[in-house]
Structures are given as C-alpha cells and as structure tokens.
Amino acid sequence: MSITSRRTFLKASAAAAAIASVAPGPLSATPLALPIGLQLYSVRDLLPKDFEGTLHKLAALGYTEVEAAGYYNRTAKEFRYAMKEAGLRCTSTHHSLADLTAHLDEFIEYGHHLGLSYIVCPWASRPGNNGALTLDDWRWVAGELNRIGEKVKAAGMVFGYHNHTREFANVKNITIYDELLRLTDPNFVVFEMDCGWVFAAGYNPIQYLKKSPERFPLLHVKDMARNAKGEFDSTVLGQGTMDYAPILRAATGLKHYYIEQEEFTIDPMEALRMDADYMRKLNL
C-alpha cells in the first residue's frame, strides 16, 4: 500500500487487538504449489461496508489465504469466525513499528488466538523524528526489529519487515535495504519483499532473492504501471511492467505470497479475479 495511506490505516486500526483462535481453511494450489493469498488492504474500502460478504466473495475468486492490515474493530474471536465461515485462513498481519512498540504483547496474544504464522512490520519510524529517517535512525530500526523479532519468535511466530521504496534510498553510499538485511538477525527477522515497490525504486527483486532466498519467505505480488504523472501505480497483474515468472523462480525460500492491488480502474472484485487468474495461469 502507499506510504501515507498505510501509516494512517495502521494507526487507525491498531487498537483492535483481542483474543481468539482460528482453524485453517482449505487451500487451493497454483503452479507455485502454494495457496493464492491476498493482502486485505486491497479491499480496504469494501470490508467496512460488508466485512463478511467481502470475505466470501474473495474465497469465491479462489483466494484461500489472507494477510490482515487491521482488524476492523473485531475481537479475535469475531475475526476468526468470519475467516472460518468464508473458508479463508489468516496467516500474517501488518502492524507499524510504533504500534508494535506500544502494543506488542496484545498483538502477540491476538495473533496466537487467530492462528497467525507471521507478524510483519510495514512501516518504521523513530520517536522524535517526524521526517525522513537518517542512516543512524535506520540502524536503530534494525535493532528494534531484532528486539521485537526475538520476542515474536519466543511466542512461536515469525517476525518480518515489509518494504516500500524509501528503504532503497542511498545514504553515504549505503543502500538502506542492504543495511537492514545486514544488521537484522536472520534468527529473528525475515523480510516480506514487496516486489512492486522494489521495482518502482529502480531495483530488481531477483537480485535480492538469488543472493539470500532464505531471508524472503514472504512476497507481495504487485504489478506496476506508470500513470499520467510518470509515477508508478499498482495495476492488474499482467497489465503492467512486472514479469513474475523469473521472480518467483528465484524465490526458492518462499512460504506464502499475497497479491496486493492498491489502485483500481475497474471494479475491484473483477480486478482481483483477474489477479488470481494470472497466478493460476502463470507458467513457471
């Protein structure tokens, strides 16, 4: 999701943590031999209007796994029940670093009862720094990721970090993303590569996947196309600039992937149907 909207969205949904448990739903395979997953931010405008109905529609399109981006003021019991009734399994969730720092125990407890495998941080900030993070700030972030990751691992889940484009800034001849990979402990922190934002930043996802595939058990699958302003927007898979066959071949450590489409020029459900079809037909 976009940087500003994700930060606002996560902050608004952070207070919803509670307790429950979830049973996995049926899994459908793609050529990857993995279930088709969706980052629920893709349907952020639909879920508040019809939470249960939207989940059922996603399942009918062939999605079987989802990654949460907020719990929509539902307890874990309510969230779990809605997922189970729709035939979906929530395997991962997103929480900003600020929210994780303030509510980590609550999120871990919620995740336990929801049956999560992963807790992922999609946005990092440092207290007292309201602007762009400096190199020292990012190194502080790496330390925080290690600290949180150790606690999440002790609770039986895996902690990850999700990128946007800002992690590919070059400061003093150091690429921030490379520094995060270097400074985070592989025992405590994995990475969820958003391939679309890597591409938009001018980098090749394959470069990182081939170098250390074990660091990337999670991917966001997102196609990118330039808009009238020359900026990148996400679009229906196969209609943008991304070629996912070589990317996914390089992702030999992949455990889960989540389609994420942030902008729509057609009906969102029709677009998400096309996204799922793309993954089913992808020739690896």
NUBAPA-826446 format. One line per 8 residues: their letters; for each residue y negated, x, z of C-alpha. Coordinates in pm, whole numbers. Example, Ala and Ser with C-alpha at 12.3 -4.5 7.8 and 13.67 -1.06 7.14 Angstrom:
residues 2
as = 450/1230/780  106/1367/714
This chain:
residues 284
msitsrrt = 0/0/0  -360/110/-38  -503/325/238  -773/92/372  -569/-227/347  -263/-68/508  -465/64/800  -625/-276/857
flkasaaa = -296/-459/810  -103/-240/1053  -374/-263/1317  -381/-640/1289  -3/-674/1324  62/-412/1591  56/-648/1888  360/-846/1780
aaiasvap = 638/-629/1929  904/-807/2141  1284/-820/2188  1585/-943/1983  1878/-827/1769  1985/-868/1409  2312/-866/1219  2323/-705/873
gplsatpl = 2335/-936/575  2541/-893/258  2447/-600/38  2418/-605/-340  2453/-285/-537  2251/-126/-817  2351/175/-1029  2244/376/-724
alpiglql = 2524/208/-526  2251/114/-280  2113/-232/-198  1785/-336/-354  1514/-304/-91  1158/-433/-70  859/-327/137  732/-660/269
ysvrdllp = 370/-557/220  439/-664/-138  441/-1028/-19  172/-995/248  -21/-1291/104  285/-1516/88  451/-1454/424  171/-1604/639
kdfegtlh = 184/-1925/434  563/-1967/424  747/-1695/612  1100/-1832/596  1064/-1972/244  935/-1643/108  1228/-1453/259  1475/-1694/99
klaalgyt = 1304/-1651/-238  1331/-1273/-210  1702/-1298/-134  1747/-1523/-438  1591/-1249/-652  1857/-1004/-535  1679/-824/-253  1905/-761/44
eveaagyy = 1716/-502/249  1353/-507/357  1108/-280/532  865/-453/763  490/-396/769  401/-616/1063  595/-891/1241  363/-1187/1176
nrtakefr = 329/-1282/1541  701/-1340/1573  921/-1223/1854  1209/-1001/1757  1443/-1296/1814  1244/-1510/1572  1211/-1229/1319  1581/-1155/1341
yamkeagl = 1680/-1518/1297  1461/-1559/987  1611/-1247/830  1966/-1355/907  1913/-1705/770  1773/-1562/447  2058/-1315/409  1832/-1013/449
rctsthhs = 1859/-702/660  1551/-529/800  1638/-159/806  1296/1/852  945/-73/975  594/75/949  356/149/1236  45/368/1224
ladltahl = 28/682/1436  -240/527/1660  -22/221/1722  287/433/1781  98/637/2038  -16/323/2219  297/107/2187  593/337/2117
defieygh = 819/202/2390  752/-156/2276  824/-72/1913  1145/107/2005  1260/-188/2211  1171/-429/1930  1348/-208/1679  1662/-189/1891
hlglsyiv = 1692/-563/1908  1605/-602/1542  1873/-352/1441  1638/-105/1271  1763/229/1145  1418/376/1081  1069/367/1224  814/506/981
cpwasrpg = 452/615/1023  247/535/709  -97/636/834  -210/923/1055  -541/955/1237  -666/1162/1527  -867/1022/1818  -1231/1115/1786
nngaltld = -1207/1188/1415  -1317/891/1206  -1346/1087/882  -1110/1292/670  -865/1497/872  -914/1873/879  -628/2119/842  -621/2158/1220
dwrwvage = -609/1779/1253  -308/1762/1024  -135/2031/1223  -200/1824/1533  -50/1525/1349  264/1727/1275  302/1796/1647  262/1427/1726
lnrigekv = 521/1336/1464  766/1578/1626  698/1434/1970  744/1076/1857  1041/1164/1641  1223/1322/1932  1179/1006/2136  1284/779/1849
kaagmvfg = 1595/990/1790  1685/971/2159  1667/593/2122  1921/601/1839  1690/559/1539  1533/792/1281  1161/858/1258  986/918/927
yhnhtref = 648/977/769  519/794/459  258/947/228  -41/825/33  -250/1056/-187  -455/1221/86  -157/1427/202  -184/1618/-127
anvkniti = -532/1748/-61  -555/2125/-83  -734/2291/208  -767/2670/223  -501/2695/-50  -263/2487/161  -134/2150/40  -129/1918/341
ydellrlt = 207/1764/246  365/2109/230  223/2187/572  365/1865/719  706/1949/576  682/2299/720  565/2203/1067  777/1896/1133
dpnfvvfe = 1122/1948/1279  1396/1821/1043  1592/1717/1350  1320/1470/1447  1116/1381/1136  1225/1273/789  999/1170/502  970/845/313
mdcgwvfa = 829/956/-19  608/702/-193  679/827/-543  391/631/-694  129/788/-471  279/1135/-521  238/1083/-896  -115/944/-856
agynpiqy = -207/1256/-659  -105/1470/-957  230/1590/-825  588/1543/-940  825/1376/-690  1117/1567/-841  963/1895/-729  1000/1796/-365
lkksperf = 1330/1612/-399  1504/1909/-561  1364/2155/-309  1476/1970/4  1655/1642/-76  1782/1610/281  1426/1558/405  1392/1241/193
pllhvkdm = 1645/972/291  1386/700/210  1181/632/-103  916/384/-203  978/292/-566  646/201/-723  520/218/-1082  161/319/-1152
arnakgef = -80/232/-1434  -446/318/-1481  -694/34/-1452  -1022/-8/-1640  -1192/231/-1397  -934/501/-1465  -781/460/-1120  -415/400/-1051
dstvlgqg = -284/58/-954  78/-33/-892  242/-246/-1160  578/-393/-1254  848/-130/-1269  896/-8/-1623  547/-112/-1733  360/190/-1600
tmdyapil = 383/565/-1628  675/637/-1397  1026/729/-1514  1254/665/-1220  1586/775/-1368  1524/1151/-1319  1350/1090/-987  1646/900/-846
raatglkh = 1892/1151/-986  1707/1418/-790  1711/1210/-469  2056/1324/-361  1979/1262/7  1872/901/-49  1990/638/201  1752/348/133
yyieqeef = 1479/268/-116  1215/-1/-104  1034/-139/-407  665/-183/-333  421/-352/-567  70/-386/-430  -126/-544/-716  -20/-832/-938
tidpmeal = -147/-963/-1270  126/-1230/-1287  297/-1450/-1029  413/-1214/-751  764/-1358/-735  805/-1323/-1111  687/-963/-1089  927/-890/-804
rmdadymr = 1209/-1046/-1006  1126/-806/-1289  1116/-516/-1042  1464/-599/-913  1594/-637/-1269  1456/-293/-1354  1654/-137/-1073  1972/-324/-1166
klnl = 1948/-207/-1527  1836/149/-1456  2069/394/-1626  2125/698/-1410
